[in-house]
Amino acid sequence: MFWASRSSWDLEPDERAVARSSVLYSLVHGLPAGHGLPHRSSIRLRKSLWIYGSHVQYTGPAFGDATAGCGAALAKGLSSAEARGCAWVLLGERGERMGEAKNPEQWGAVDQFFVDRLVAQDVALEEALKTSHAAGLPLIHVAPNQGKMLQLLAKLQGARTILEIGTLGGYSTIWLARALPEGGRLVTLEAEPKHAEVARTNLARAGLSEVVELRLGPALETLPALAAEGAAPFDFIFIDADKPNNPGYFEWTLKLARVGSLIIIDNVVRDGKVADGASQDLGVQGSRRAIELMAAEPRVTATAIQTVGSKGYDGFAMAIVTS
């Protein structure tokens, strides 16, 4: 981490929001800090910068000493490579650090704080995690507070039918199935026989065998079968399977949805790599393509959120079918 020296000059409150936007714009486009601001604000801005970053990836001559040179370089204007090296620019207020770095241990501690107070202990859910771990399933299930969020979203949606792509050990399946009203149903798709076997055990223990239908096989094969059988529409759809196939999953869920259906795709941020158009990672490419499909699809309105927590740095996309 590095911090540039901070002047005692502060921005006035009415300058701060405009200045912050100007700084971020300047970083992206390699312009002098304060570009586009009134002269007085620009001078103040240059003297009020706090430079924050976890790594300096550019060490060219414009930086010199990384602990102070970045601030000097920023004031003169940065190339795009130098801007990426600086990483973030934040404005200081009254000598306090803004946006101090957080680490995974802190993220996990905050998640635990929320879980301890907002997520009631549940034997079936805890046993589902234990059984999955004992069976050697990958530890890629949603966190407890994320499971609770999915349940709340399904309830808000008033969902009577739920489709889940990617069962794993059935942990998120239990959360979602418990959001259903009497007579509701959930179809979950799993490609791995071992995962499906563990999930069936966990679902039976939770008393949900009659509510949940688990279909075994690659989802890009079972999704067309669902459509052919007339199983649609589904009110709530959760996509949490192999990421390279996210584009295909999204396209199929549109065929299985109705106007008003909510579609959620998990793990789209990929530790921030989703912003890297040059990435060769198939999961990143799948996430990027799914987001692009959402953006181009006139039948949905969508957004995406990045998150941190006990599961690391990731996020999800969500879309509502509008026509």
N, C-alpha and C positions, 0 to 999 in steps of 0.2 A: 504494500500500500504506500502511496506517496501523497503528500499534501503540499501545495504551494503556500508560500507565505500569504497571510491575509492582511489586507489593509484595514484600518479602522473605519474607512469610508463604507457606509451601508447604502443600499438602494432604498428609496422611499417605497412604502407599501404599494402605491399605485404603479410603480415601475417594475415590481418584482415579477409578476406573471408574464409581462411582455418580455422582460429580460431573459427569463428562463427559456421561453420559446426561441428567442433570438440566439441564445447560446447553443441550443441543440441544433438549430438550423445551421449555425456557423460551423459546428463540428462536422456535420454531414457534408457540407459543401465547401469546406476549406476556406471559409471567409474569416475576416478578422472578428474577434469577439465584439459583440455590440453592433454588428452590421445591421443597418436598417433602423437603429434606434436614434432618437434625438441626440445631438452631440453631448449634452450634459449627461444623459443616461449612459451613453456609450462609454465615456470616460470613467464614470462611477462603476460601471459593470466590470471593466477591465481591472479595476482595483479591488473588486469585491469577490473575485472568483475563488472557489475552492475546487481543486482538482482531485477527483477521486477515481481510483482504479485498483483492481487486484493484481494486474500484471502490466508491465510496459513492454509491448510487443514490437515497438519501433524504437530504435536507438540511434537514429541518424544524427547528423551534426546539428540539426535544429533543436535537439533536446539538450545536448550537453549533459549536465548533471540532472538525472531523471527526477530527483526530488524537488528541484526548483525550476529546471529548464523547461518543463512542460508548461508551466504557467506562463513563462516568458514567450514560448513559442505560440501559445494560444493567443496571447495578446496581439501578436503580429499576424496571425492567420496561419492555418495549418493545411497541409495537403491532406487528401483523404486517408493516406496511410498513417500520417501523424495523428489525425483525428481518431482513428481506430486505436492507436496506441494510448491515447489519453483516456479512452473508454467512456468515462462519464464526466460531465461537468455539472456541478451543483452550486447553488448560491448559499453563502453562509449568512446566518442571521445572529447578530449579537454575540459573535464569537463561538457559537455552538456548531458542532458538526451536524450536517444534514445528511441523512442516508448513510450512516455508518455501516460498514460491511457486516453482513450476517453470515453465519457459517452453518453447515448442515447440522451440527450439534444443537445449535439454537433453534433451527427449524423444527427438529425433532422434539425439543423441549416444549416449544409452543404448541405443536400438535398434541403432545401428551397433556398439556394443561387443558386444552379444549376437550379432549377425549374424556379426561377424568371428571369433567363437570357437565358435559353436554351429551355424552354417549353412555347410556346405561350399560352395565355389565350384562352379558348375555351368554349363557352356557352354550347354546347351539352355535353361535358365531365363533366363540373362543375355541370350541372343539373342532370346528371346521378348519380353523387355521392350524391347530395342532395336528390334525389328521393329514392335512395337505403337506405340512412340513415333514412329518414322519414318512410320508410316501415319496419324498424327494421332489415334490413339485417346485418349480421356480418361485421365488419370493417376489412375484410381480402383481399380487392382488392389490386392490385399492386399500387405502388406510381406513381405519374405523370412521373417522370424521368424514372422509370422502364417501364411504358407503352410506352414512346417514344423510349426506347431501343428496345422493342419488335417490334415496327413499323419499326425501322431502320434495324433490322435484317431481317425482312420479305422482306423489299425492297432490301436489299443486296442479299437475296436469289432469288430475281426475282419471288417471289411466285405468282402464279395465283390461287392456291387452298390452303386453310388453314383449319386445323381442330383444334378446341379448346375443351378440355375436362375440364369442369367446367366453367359455364357462370357467375354465381353469378348475379350481377346486370347489366352485359353487359359492364362494364367500359373497361376492357382489350379487349373485343370484338370490341368495337368502334376503339380503337387504331389499332388493327390488320386489321380490315376491310378497314380502310383508307389507308393501304399499298398496297391494291390490285389495279391492273390496270383495265381498262375498260373490262368488261366481266368476271372479277374474281369472285370467290365465296368463302364463308366461312361457314362452318358447325360448330355449337357450341352445346355441349351436356350439359344438366342440369338435375339433378335428382329431385330438389325441385320445386314443382309447383309455390310456391310464388315467388321464385327467378326468375323463367322463366317469370312470369307475369310482374315483374318489369323490367326485361331485355328487353322484347318486347316493353314496353313503351319507354325505353331509346333509343333503336335502331330505333324506328319509329321517335322519335324526332330528331335523328341524320341523318335521311334520308337514313337509311341503311336496311330497311325492305326487299328490293328486292335483296340485296346483301348477307344478312345473313339468313341462315336457322337454326332455333333453334329447336332442338329435345329434347323432354321431356322424362325422364326415366333414370334409372341407366345406367351408361356408359358401364358397362360390358354386358348390354343387347343391347344397341343401336349400339355399335361398331361392333358386328357380323352382325347386320342388314345392316350397311353401306357396309361391305365387301360383303355381299350376293347380294346387289343391284348393285355392281360394281361402287360404288362412288369413289373408289381410282383411282389413287394415289393422295396423298396430298403432296404439296411441303414443307409445314411448319406446324409443329404440336406443340401445346402448351398444356402441361398437368399441370393443376392447380386445382385439385379436392381433394377428400378425400384421404389422404396420405396412409392409409393402403392398398389401391388398386393400388398404383403406379406400382407394378410389373406387374399386369395384364394389366394395361393401356399401359405400355411400350411394352409388348409382342404383344398386338393388334395393336399398331401404326406401328410396323414393318410390319405387314400384309397390312397396308394401306399406306405404304410409297413407294418410288421408290429410285433408286440409286441417291444420291445427296440430298435427303430430309433432312431437319434439324428438330430435335426433341429436345424440351426444357422441362425439368421437374422443376417446381418451388418449392421452400420451402423444399429443401432436407437437409439443415444443421440442422434445428430443434433446434436453439439456441445452437449449438455445440454438441447436444446429439447424432448426427449421428455417432460419433466416439466411442460411448459406446455400445459395443457388448452385454452387459448384460442388456440393457434397456428393460423394459417391456412395454414401450409406443408403441402402435400399429402404430402410425405415424412414429416414429423413425424406427421401424422394417420394415415398408413398404419402407421408403427411403433407408435404408441400402440394402434391397433386390433388389431394382431397380438399385442401383449403382453396386451391384454384378452382376446382369444380364447384364448390360452394359459392365462390364469388361470382362465377359465371352463370349459375343456375337461377333463372328468373322465378322459379316456383318456391324459393326459400328466402328467408332473411336470417342472417347468421352472424356470429361473432366468435372470437377465440380469446381465451384468458390464459396467461402463464401463471404458474403457482410454484411455491416452495413449501416443503414440509418434510415429514418423516420419510417420504418416498423420493426425496430429492427435488431437483428442479425440472419441472415439466409443465403440463397444462392440458386444456381440453378445448374443443370446439363444440359449439351447439348451434342448431338451426331449427327454426319452426317452418313447417310447410305452409305456405300461404295461398297456393293455388294449384 
